[in-house]
Amino acid sequence: MNSRHSFFSLLALGLAVTLTAHPVQAQTRVGEAAMVKNEVVRVAAATSPINVGDALLRDETVRTGLESAARLVMADSTNLSLGPNASLKLDRTVFDDEHHYRDVAIRLTSGAFRFVTGHSNKAAYTITTPLATIGVRGTVLDILSQRGKTTVVLQEGASTVCTSNRQCIDLTQPGDTAIITSSGGRTTIQKTNNPPWTFAATCTQAAGLCTVTQFADASPVMPPVDDPTGMLCGR
């Protein structure tokens, strides 16, 4: 009886040590990397490279290096392309079901992006830059986030672009562009249909960067604790 008690005591101790060394975190798989060129990393507790097929997790930052690019496919088949020296954070993701988001927020910190909405209700999406909040309505958008300036070019659909002080512009026709600038503590927004920039030139720099694909397995799953990138999930 004593030996049996000692066995279960040791088993419990070992389980406690394992859980302490490897805390289980409720990290939800919200998408995956569909295309990667050169240096693409995730920034969480530590920095690690992202490869094609790797899972994207809630609340992590994705960053590309010089002469690098990536295309991310979210669980609702939204496609998000990043050019060189770009950084974004998956700020908030709430699933409605395994194929749709109820609420998702993406923060584009710096760099050039192309955003193509997927199957979720378009009102579920909020995109932010340091200067702008961007609402989407069945949309393809090119977004350039620079220090003191954000450029948003509508390629398809419709969008509303607002500054932090709630100056807003509706983009309704292809080529409609919102340009937000900040200088001396003053933020302004202007609209033009003659865009000074688009993501098209970036598309030509990497094969597959601007291809639009469906998410292979949109089920939000819990990655194993010894597989922090989620590479083994459903693959």
Solvent accessible surface area in square Angstrom, and as a share of the most:
residue,aa,sasa,rsa
1,M,187,0.83
2,N,126,0.65
3,S,88,0.56
4,R,151,0.55
5,H,128,0.57
6,S,56,0.36
7,F,120,0.50
8,F,104,0.43
9,S,53,0.34
10,L,122,0.61
11,L,105,0.52
12,A,62,0.48
13,L,108,0.54
14,G,36,0.35
15,L,108,0.54
16,A,53,0.41
17,V,90,0.52
18,T,70,0.41
19,L,91,0.45
20,T,115,0.67
21,A,66,0.51
22,H,101,0.45
23,P,82,0.52
24,V,100,0.58
25,Q,110,0.49
26,A,83,0.65
27,Q,61,0.27
28,T,20,0.12
29,R,4,0.01
30,V,0,0.00
31,G,0,0.00
32,E,17,0.08
33,A,1,0.01
34,A,32,0.25
35,M,22,0.10
36,V,38,0.22
37,K,66,0.28
38,N,99,0.51
39,E,103,0.46
40,V,3,0.02
41,V,15,0.09
42,R,13,0.05
43,V,45,0.26
44,A,65,0.51
45,A,117,0.91
46,A,74,0.57
47,T,77,0.45
48,S,34,0.22
49,P,91,0.57
50,I,3,0.01
51,N,77,0.40
52,V,94,0.54
53,G,5,0.05
54,D,1,0.00
55,A,0,0.00
56,L,0,0.00
57,L,4,0.02
58,R,79,0.29
59,D,82,0.43
60,E,7,0.03
61,T,30,0.18
62,V,0,0.00
63,R,107,0.39
64,T,5,0.03
65,G,10,0.10
66,L,132,0.66
67,E,120,0.54
68,S,1,0.01
69,A,4,0.03
70,A,0,0.00
71,R,12,0.05
72,L,0,0.00
73,V,2,0.01
74,M,0,0.00
75,A,3,0.02
76,D,1,0.00
77,S,8,0.05
78,T,0,0.00
79,N,3,0.01
80,L,0,0.00
81,S,3,0.02
82,L,0,0.00
83,G,0,0.00
84,P,45,0.29
85,N,86,0.44
86,A,0,0.00
87,S,17,0.11
88,L,0,0.00
89,K,62,0.26
90,L,0,0.00
91,D,39,0.20
92,R,105,0.38
93,T,2,0.01
94,V,57,0.32
95,F,34,0.14
96,D,86,0.45
97,D,66,0.34
98,E,75,0.34
99,H,89,0.40
100,H,64,0.28
101,Y,3,0.01
102,R,147,0.54
103,D,42,0.22
104,V,0,0.00
105,A,10,0.07
106,I,1,0.01
107,R,107,0.39
108,L,1,0.00
109,T,63,0.37
110,S,44,0.29
111,G,13,0.12
112,A,11,0.08
113,F,0,0.00
114,R,42,0.15
115,F,1,0.00
116,V,24,0.14
117,T,21,0.12
118,G,11,0.11
119,H,99,0.44
120,S,3,0.02
121,N,109,0.56
122,K,60,0.25
123,A,91,0.71
124,A,7,0.06
125,Y,7,0.03
126,T,42,0.25
127,I,1,0.00
128,T,39,0.23
129,T,10,0.06
130,P,92,0.58
131,L,30,0.15
132,A,4,0.03
133,T,51,0.29
134,I,0,0.00
135,G,28,0.27
136,V,5,0.03
137,R,116,0.42
138,G,34,0.33
139,T,3,0.01
140,V,23,0.13
141,L,0,0.00
142,D,0,0.00
143,I,0,0.00
144,L,28,0.14
145,S,3,0.02
146,Q,91,0.40
147,R,245,0.89
148,G,30,0.29
149,K,71,0.30
150,T,0,0.00
151,T,3,0.01
152,V,0,0.00
153,V,1,0.01
154,L,0,0.00
155,Q,60,0.27
156,E,106,0.48
157,G,34,0.33
158,A,18,0.14
159,S,0,0.00
160,T,34,0.19
161,V,0,0.00
162,C,8,0.05
163,T,2,0.01
164,S,100,0.65
165,N,90,0.46
166,R,170,0.62
167,Q,69,0.31
168,C,60,0.36
169,I,28,0.14
170,D,75,0.39
171,L,0,0.00
172,T,67,0.39
173,Q,109,0.48
174,P,90,0.56
175,G,15,0.15
176,D,8,0.04
177,T,0,0.00
178,A,0,0.00
179,I,30,0.15
180,I,0,0.00
181,T,50,0.29
182,S,39,0.25
183,S,87,0.56
184,G,89,0.86
185,G,83,0.80
186,R,172,0.63
187,T,25,0.14
188,T,37,0.21
189,I,25,0.12
190,Q,125,0.55
191,K,102,0.43
192,T,45,0.26
193,N,88,0.45
194,N,123,0.63
195,P,41,0.26
196,P,89,0.56
197,W,56,0.20
198,T,41,0.24
199,F,0,0.00
200,A,52,0.41
201,A,69,0.53
202,T,14,0.08
203,C,25,0.15
204,T,118,0.69
205,Q,105,0.47
206,A,9,0.07
207,A,100,0.77
208,G,31,0.30
209,L,1,0.01
210,C,37,0.22
211,T,68,0.39
212,V,80,0.46
213,T,51,0.30
214,Q,115,0.51
215,F,17,0.07
216,A,87,0.67
217,D,51,0.26
218,A,8,0.06
219,S,43,0.27
220,P,50,0.32
221,V,51,0.29
222,M,109,0.49
223,P,16,0.10
224,P,60,0.38
225,V,80,0.46
226,D,121,0.63
227,D,14,0.07
228,P,89,0.56
229,T,23,0.14
230,G,0,0.00
231,M,90,0.40
232,L,128,0.64
233,C,12,0.07
234,G,67,0.65
235,R,160,0.58
